[in-house]
């Protein structure tokens, strides 16, 4: 990828989009559309269908019919694998076009997006394609006069609701294992970032996915998302997004068919710096990257910096220096380290958190404001706030923006207590040269993932999921497959 290739795509006209139902592009049943605003400059990029509940019901009916007639669920595994591998290849072949389209839609800096979006999505789909013919049923250790077989069956129709921060990557985390196991899917992209994910659905059909197996409906969560959640014909709901929506999905399930609901929610992840960290300069740079990349719109972002009191001032100074060295700007420029905030609403919410932090005694050391307003887009300076108390809003509530709250601690016991003092439990980090302390912290901090002497790295071979109000179930790795299968026992008298 070089800048001239990006520049060739950055102003391309974006065609209007319909839903994808039964393999065809269709408008909303009432003809309604919604504007897609680019966070880069506030311009209207295009329009997409703004779905109705009837549109969602049509998509679910298509998915159900495709599942029941076995056009995908009954296909030999080797044939399903071939389609999914071709899909991954097509995503790779169109990676730059997909990445630029996605960045124009959601504002993530292109350097991150090219790897995290098409690159990661293709890798995820390939991973589950390669896994699908290596998953066996079981024979139970019964007495000799019976045979207990345990079949692993697809669940049926999966509803997948996706957020805006990494639509292709998170979409693939759901679509890869769901389709690999033979399910049919109804996808609901986020209002403010649907374009690249919808293109990815086109490519699935180009790769030979039969019509009806993967349907996608755009529109408002409260309308089409609700219709998906309340459907009597959806067997499993998988979701990444906010805790508030996650609660609603559990209610929808209870009010309808008690479908299984898997939630990947937010976090308030602690990044814990001990004075004996192997390289404090490196720790400061990684801590800044761990909260400010993609403008903090990363579920595992290390948004709480817990620093041992003896190094607090020096370490904060190093983080501020690292933050100020990260250029904020047009996310399609390869030199940009921090792109645009996804929407004006999100930017206003971020700034509101800064004001609340100040009113609760926090001190803004850098940032705290909207910048680059002349471009017309939604940009915020990376923000570091010190003096954040354990009960402050900035400790307890997820911002999902480029805002880092700093709290100091005196010893390991206090660090653990602070780390665990929120309702969340998605991710965390610990920086220390003491191997025993590193292992103790990995065990004692209640999260789904702990980083040691790094922050934010992972790949598709390891699960991602939270504890507490960060959610349930896991994306990624072979563990994710459990969400998309039912176990069925055959008990046979011999
Ligand atoms: P959101 O909950 O507002 O929206 C997520 C999706 O839910 C969108 O597609 C939206 O249309 C849909 N939705 C909204 N209301 C709905 C309703 N009433 N019924 C059904 N669907 C509805 O979240 P967001 O703002 O798009 O995403 C940001 C959140 O996602 C943050 O909290 C972040 O931490 C979280 N996140 C978590 C992970 C993870 O893996 N745990 C990863 C990325 C983001």
Boltz pocket constraint, residues with backbone or C-beta under 6 A from the ligand:
constraints:
  - pocket:
      binder: B
      contacts: [[A, 161], [A, 162], [A, 163], [A, 164], [A, 165], [A, 170], [A, 188], [A, 189], [A, 190], [A, 191], [A, 219], [A, 220], [A, 221], [A, 222], [A, 223], [A, 224], [A, 225], [A, 226], [A, 229], [A, 240], [A, 241], [A, 242], [A, 243], [A, 244], [A, 245], [A, 246], [A, 248], [A, 264], [A, 265], [A, 266], [A, 267], [A, 298], [A, 299], [A, 300], [A, 398], [A, 400], [A, 426], [A, 464], [A, 466], [A, 470], [A, 471]]
      max_distance: 6.0
